[in-house]
Amino acid sequence: MKEFKFNTTIKCNGCISKVKPSLDGLDGVESWEVDILNPKKPLTVKANSATSEQVMQVVKGVGFEIVQI
């Protein structure tokens, strides 16, 4: 299992609900969470086979900025 960390512009629960179907539907992602209380809005993804590039593409596709840390 790999763990990826990103800073994002996912700011609230409404934002989380927008990205949820895409991240939940990405093959190889076991779990993910966003800390919306942290100013950098970090996204942590635990994945079996998904790559960090795939995660970034999915989040950008929904309209959020994302940078791997």
N, C-alpha and C positions, 0 to 999 in steps of 0.2 A: 504494500500500500504506500502510495506517495502522498505527500501533503504539499499543497501549493498555497502561497499567501500573496494577496494582491491588495493594493489600495484602490478604492473605487469612488464613484459618485452616487452610490446607492445610499440615499439619505434617510429613508423612512420605511415604515411597513408597507406603504403603497408601492414604493419602489421595489421592495422585496417581492411583493405579489406579482409585479411585472416580469421580474427575472426568474421567478420560481419555475414556471413551466419549462423554460429553456434549460435551466441547470438540472432540473429533475429528469428531463428527457435526454440528457447527454449520456450516451453509453459510457460506462466505465467510471462514472461518478458515484461514490458510495454515500457521501454526505457533504454538506456545505453549510456555512453560516456567515452572517454579516454582523459585525459589531457596530450598530448604528449610533451608539453612544460615544464611540471613539471618533475624534475629529477626522481621522484619515479613512474612516469607513472601511476597515479591513474585511476582506472576504477570505475565508479559509476553506479550501476544498480538499477533501480526502478522496483519492481516486485510485482505482485499480489499473485501468488501461487508458483513461483519458489523459491528454497532454495539457500542459499549461496553455499552449497556443489554442487548443480547442476551447478551453474555458474562456480565454480572452475573446475569442471570436464570437462566442455565444453571448457574452455580456455586452460587447460592443454592438452586436446585432440588435439588441433590445434598446439600445440608445444610451448606454452608460459608458463613462470613461473608466478604464482599468489599466493598472500598471503593476507588473509583477515586482515583488520585493524579496 
